[in-house]
Amino acid sequence: MSSPSLALRRVSHAFLGREVISKINLEIADHEVVALVGPSGCGKSTLAHIAAGLSEPKEGRVIRGYARHSMVFQEPRLMPWATALENVAYVARLSGLSRRRARAAAAQSTERVGFLPEDLDKFPVELSGGMRQRIAIARALVANPDFIYFDEPFTALDAALKHRMQDIVIEASQSGRFGALFVTHDLTEAARIASRIAVMHPTGQGIMGLRDISGRPGMRSERELFDLTQHWQHDDPLFRHVHDVDERRIA
Ligand SMILES: Nc1ncnc2c1ncn2[C@@H]1O[C@H](COP(=O)(O)OP(=O)(O)OP(=O)(O)O)[C@@H](O)[C@H]1O
């Protein structure tokens, strides 16, 4: 890989003296979407936060080759006092646009994620969970990032809406040409949106392995996705612990 968008080199982190991730190595190529999976509590969010610079690793290095990133979390984290449009425009303003151009960019970004214009003046409390998450994605896209961190962004959504939101990410990653680290519990989601899947060790002791996913995201049929996830779960030892519940004892 010549110049990766993101490279993690022997990244370790501890909370209150307890090491939760250890010696993580991972590279993501320019415009590549990598899904990160692993059992609950193995350290996926911790790793994504460190990679995005929200916290400093205790050891190791994070090398960011991209120009500008954004994040989408499981909870939309919108500003409750601002309308849907203002939530998105605020980020556009931070990237240096005038008020008028920021509002235009925000309107365009919300259209891209299928948010209806008549709902733009509503406040977060007046929006459904799916509408709020669309705004969170529009906000992540508005400043034209070339890298996005997704931390289980669709876990709380119902199946149909989840599917729709995945399509939006696939479409946006292809037309907007960003790379991404996409943390998820859902192997079918990983198989749909990513070009590679990374499996984290159940207790955070590194990335256990990676698998290339053949074909282009968005072009894989439901049958192919089903066969692939069945194969991962039943025939590939790498995935043996992916759905384990976290039963580690806290030291
Ligand atoms: N701020 C914190 N302070 C103390 N411990 C923390 C903190 N954040 C996370 N942890 C611990 O670090 C470990 C890894 O947590 P993390 O949220 O990164 O896992 P995860 O794989 O993303 O889990 P899930 O899939 O359930 O979201 C867990 O044992 C968790 O309890």
The ligand as a Tripos MOL2 file, in Angstrom:
@<TRIPOS>MOLECULE
LIG
   31    33     1     0     0
SMALL
NO_CHARGES

@<TRIPOS>ATOM
      1 N1        -14.1350    5.9930   29.1950 N.pl3     1 LIG1
      2 C1        -13.9040    4.7560   29.6210 C.ar      1 LIG1
      3 N2        -13.4750    4.5100   30.8760 N.ar      1 LIG1
      4 C2        -13.2230    3.2610   31.3200 C.ar      1 LIG1
      5 N3        -13.3670    2.1470   30.5760 N.ar      1 LIG1
      6 C3        -13.7920    2.3260   29.3080 C.ar      1 LIG1
      7 C4        -14.0980    3.6180   28.7650 C.ar      1 LIG1
      8 N4        -14.4920    3.4720   27.4750 N.ar      1 LIG1
      9 C5        -14.4630    2.1500   27.2220 C.ar      1 LIG1
     10 N5        -14.0420    1.4610   28.3150 N.ar      1 LIG1
     11 C6        -13.8440    0.0050   28.3980 C.3       1 LIG1
     12 O1        -12.9680   -0.3630   27.3410 O.3       1 LIG1
     13 C7        -13.3660   -1.5990   26.7770 C.3       1 LIG1
     14 C8        -13.5960   -1.4130   25.2850 C.3       1 LIG1
     15 O2        -14.7530   -0.5870   25.0980 O.3       1 LIG1
     16 P1        -15.2520   -0.1540   23.6430 P.3       1 LIG1
     17 O3        -16.4640    0.6960   23.8460 O.co2     1 LIG1
     18 O4        -14.1160    0.3950   22.9140 O.co2     1 LIG1
     19 O5        -15.6470   -1.5700   23.0290 O.3       1 LIG1
     20 P2        -16.5360   -1.9050   21.7450 P.3       1 LIG1
     21 O6        -15.8740   -3.0770   21.0770 O.co2     1 LIG1
     22 O7        -16.7390   -0.6770   20.9310 O.co2     1 LIG1
     23 O8        -17.8820   -2.3590   22.4120 O.3       1 LIG1
     24 P3        -19.3910   -2.3370   21.8190 P.3       1 LIG1
     25 O9        -19.3540   -3.1740   20.5830 O.co2     1 LIG1
     26 O10       -20.2060   -2.9510   22.9280 O.co2     1 LIG1
     27 O11       -19.7310   -0.8920   21.5510 O.co2     1 LIG1
     28 C9        -14.6050   -2.0630   27.5350 C.3       1 LIG1
     29 O12       -14.2140   -2.9800   28.5340 O.3       1 LIG1
     30 C10       -15.1270   -0.7820   28.1580 C.3       1 LIG1
     31 O13       -15.7800   -1.0520   29.3670 O.3       1 LIG1
@<TRIPOS>BOND
     1     1     2 1
     2     2     3 ar
     3     2     7 ar
     4     3     4 ar
     5     4     5 ar
     6     5     6 ar
     7     6     7 ar
     8     6    10 ar
     9     7     8 ar
    10     8     9 ar
    11     9    10 ar
    12    10    11 1
    13    11    12 1
    14    11    30 1
    15    12    13 1
    16    13    14 1
    17    13    28 1
    18    14    15 1
    19    15    16 1
    20    16    17 2
    21    16    18 1
    22    16    19 1
    23    19    20 1
    24    20    21 2
    25    20    22 1
    26    20    23 1
    27    23    24 1
    28    24    25 2
    29    24    26 1
    30    24    27 1
    31    28    29 1
    32    28    30 1
    33    30    31 1
@<TRIPOS>SUBSTRUCTURE
     1 LIG1         1 GROUP 0 **** ****
